């Protein structure tokens, strides 16, 4: 019998490029037919064939309280009943701004937008407007959305200006981005020594989640902060993924590093399109209508998205919320690692807060090069085997995973047991 997932994919490819509206959904990295989901509840999702999966993708991060949390759903329904959007200020925009600034001490002012890409794009524009400089630094393997200046790959040497990593990105724009190695302090210091007076900003995922989960070295974080301060560059911490995932105050709160600007998304929208950027008052006041840096958005601060975000942010502040998430993520990664070791399979895993990484390598990687050296084909095999066991992981060896408050201890035990069966059958 033909799978409904396959039927939907076949039809979608006739009208939607690649059959999907975001490339990673196509399963191109892992092979096979993508799943089309029809329902989610708590820690579970159901596909078009009505098969249930324990969900560790969480809509790529936002569903930290689980799918269809009753309080979030009610907040959305109540907001929608009052109006789907106004394109004008609402009291709820002020409320979520107050909430974000209260939770995150680094935020002195904040601007709401609709996506992480929009947040990072505008934060960089703001840094350029504030400093009067054009060059930016990013790190290989970190993803900050799909604006032109960020779809850039490293050149052949540490100080080689970046090259476009996507067709349609002009080389002239890519040339304003310098791409360095994540966790490489020496490379960062050398770059600032040579072109420090040209650098508008450094943008980084303080916990990388887009080349699988990579943890920062303490000296790397400190070097970025110190060098930006010394040379007058703006330090932008992209916490679209790690914000409210690593902990209540994000990665910068966890590690105690103060950014000049941060970008937020995913969790702060509770599953609906909402994002933000903010930070130092003197920088934020350069934004229109106060300053000369222009940014606008018809759907910014949409009341329905804000309602979902406000309710989610209230729920994550419950006592013990992050302690439990940290524990279950650690329990799962340690359990799967122990099973792989028992069966003699090269494997490692790690977690921080509610984020985790699984790697088919002897040790957890700390850079893009180390991630690329892991056994991608082994991950692809593991991914499909776990799907067969009813466990939905990110369909790529280069994406972090997530647990949610809806995952029970039994869900974690079931997942570990499924991995053990997969490893036991490994040849």
Secondary structure, DSSP 8 states (H G I E B T S, - for coil): ---HHHHHHHHHHHHSGGGSSSGGGG-TTT-S----EEEEEBTEEEETT--EEEESSGGGGT-TT-BT-HHHHHHHHHHHHH-S--SS--HHHHHHHHHHHHH-TT-SEEEEES-HHHHHHHHHHHHHHHHT--EEEEETT----S-GGGSEE--SSTTSB-EESSTT--HHHHTTEEEE-TT-HHHHHHHHHHHGGGEEEEEE-SEE-SSS-EE--HHHHHHHHHHHHHHT-EEEEEETTTBTTTBTTHHHHHHT---SEEEE-GGGGTTSS-EEEEE-HHHHTTBTTTSSB----TTTT-HHHHHHHHHHHHHTTSTTHHHHHHHHHHHHHHHHHHHHHHTT---EEEEETTEEEEESSSS---SHHHHHTS-HHHHHHHHHHHHHTTEE--SSTT--EE--TT--HHHHHHHHHHHHHHHHT--
